[in-house]
Amino acid sequence: MNPANHSQVAGFVLLGLSHVWELRFFFFTVFSAVYFMTVVGNLLIVVIVTSDPHLHTTMYFLLGNLSFLDFCYSSITAPRMLVDLLSGNPTISFGGCLTQLFFFHFIGGIKIFLLTVMAYDCYVAISQPLHYMLIRNQTVCALLMAASWVGGFIHSIVQVVLTIQLPFCGPDKLDNFYCDVPHPIKLACTDTLVLELLMVSNNGLVILMCFLVLLGSYTALLVMLQSHSWEGRSKALPTCASHIAVVTLIFVPCIYIYARPFQAFPMDKAVSVLYTIVTPMLNLAIYTLRNKEVIMAMKKLWRRQKDLIGPLELRPLH
């Protein structure tokens, strides 16, 4: 079906977070700070993991990839939302809406698969520490990351293909600050019940099943840790706790949004803000503030920069 022959809507109006100027300006101030910290913090982690040889391990390779994905994920929605908060007429074209939808699910899908890989990495590190480097070598790690990207692309392209075939000829107001699957589908000029069921199956049920599997695996790890020494438990528990916290922050809002019929609820926008804007910053805080090796690498990077800048400042001007 060619959307050009069936769609009379050239774009959509994004209703955003509020119509009150004072609230919009408050949101702009708060979320600008959150987005700035997210971008700077996550890119800093990528630089640290890349530049410090001591962090060239599987765990930190995955952590660096998660930080990069969090940077990309927040950049899909946050910059436009910030501009729209100061704009009097926030609109998005039909093509722009589909583009945002594609990258939103593409990066989001990769993150979900990456978290699964990280759970497996944590399981191998705790259950088979002597064989960890053999099982999780660079080739296996690269293949798992490539599979995550392929899985994210397939997941996302399905959303776009199903959405682009719908006819849009009536209302053009999306009650949110970005384009996601539930919003344009409700504006289609046709019965979308079957499509909604497909979307819920592709999104909600898959996310719910992955979440339950991850919780089960981490529960098994916590039970396994009871047989370890106190020193072993003290090293492994912070890692497991960080993973569980990040998995919960990412999966619970997604389950709320996608594992139900596409019907608007009062908490939808708040939950959307949480997992698109706030969670990428919280992931950063959870991993860095609880990770001594990352903090040490950050201090070494800071000292190297000071050592490089110091001689330049003392150099005489001619």
PENOR-V411724 format. One record per backbone hydrogen bond with DSSP energy under -1.0 kcal/mol. CO is the residue of the C=O (numbers start at 1). NH is the residue of the N-H. If there is no record, write none. Layout:
# PENOR-V411724
CO_NH + CO_NH
This chain:
# PENOR-V411724
2_5 + 3_7 + 10_94 + 12_92 + 13_174 + 20_24 + 21_25 + 22_26 + 23_27 + 24_28 + 25_29 + 26_30 + 27_31 + 28_32 + 29_33 + 30_34 + 31_35 + 32_36 + 33_37 + 34_38 + 35_39 + 36_40 + 37_41 + 38_42 + 39_43 + 40_44 + 41_45 + 42_46 + 43_47 + 44_48 + 45_49 + 46_50 + 47_51 + 48_52 + 52_55 + 53_56 + 55_57 + 57_61 + 58_62 + 59_63 + 60_64 + 61_65 + 62_66 + 63_67 + 64_68 + 65_69 + 66_70 + 67_71 + 68_72 + 69_73 + 70_74 + 71_75 + 74_78 + 77_81 + 78_82 + 79_83 + 80_84 + 81_85 + 90_14 + 92_12 + 93_97 + 94_98 + 95_99 + 96_100 + 97_101 + 98_102 + 99_103 + 100_104 + 101_105 + 102_106 + 103_107 + 104_108 + 105_109 + 106_110 + 107_111 + 108_112 + 109_113 + 110_114 + 111_115 + 112_116 + 113_117 + 114_118 + 115_119 + 116_120 + 117_121 + 118_122 + 119_123 + 120_124 + 121_125 + 122_126 + 123_127 + 124_128 + 131_135 + 132_136 + 137_141 + 138_142 + 139_143 + 140_144 + 141_145 + 142_146 + 143_147 + 144_148 + 145_149 + 146_150 + 147_151 + 148_152 + 149_153 + 150_154 + 151_155 + 152_156 + 153_157 + 154_158 + 155_159 + 156_160 + 157_161 + 158_162 + 159_163 + 160_164 + 163_166 + 167_189 + 168_8 + 168_9 + 172_13 + 174_15 + 174_176 + 176_16 + 180_183 + 180_184 + 181_185 + 184_187 + 185_188 + 188_190 + 192_196 + 193_197 + 194_198 + 195_199 + 196_200 + 197_201 + 198_202 + 199_203 + 200_205 + 203_207 + 204_208 + 205_209 + 206_210 + 207_211 + 208_212 + 209_213 + 210_214 + 211_215 + 212_216 + 213_217 + 214_218 + 215_219 + 216_220 + 217_221 + 218_222 + 219_223 + 220_224 + 221_225 + 223_226 + 224_227 + 225_228 + 229_233 + 230_234 + 231_235 + 232_236 + 233_237 + 236_240 + 237_241 + 238_242 + 239_243 + 240_244 + 241_245 + 242_246 + 243_247 + 244_248 + 245_249 + 246_250 + 247_251 + 248_252 + 250_254 + 251_255 + 252_256 + 253_257 + 254_258 + 255_259 + 261_263 + 265_268 + 267_271 + 268_272 + 269_273 + 270_274 + 271_275 + 272_276 + 273_277 + 273_278 + 274_279 + 278_282 + 279_283 + 280_284 + 281_285 + 282_286 + 283_287 + 284_288 + 285_289 + 288_291 + 291_295 + 292_296 + 293_297 + 294_298 + 295_299 + 296_300 + 297_301 + 298_302 + 299_303 + 300_304 + 301_305 + 302_306 + 303_307 + 304_308 + 305_309 + 306_310 + 309_313 + 310_314
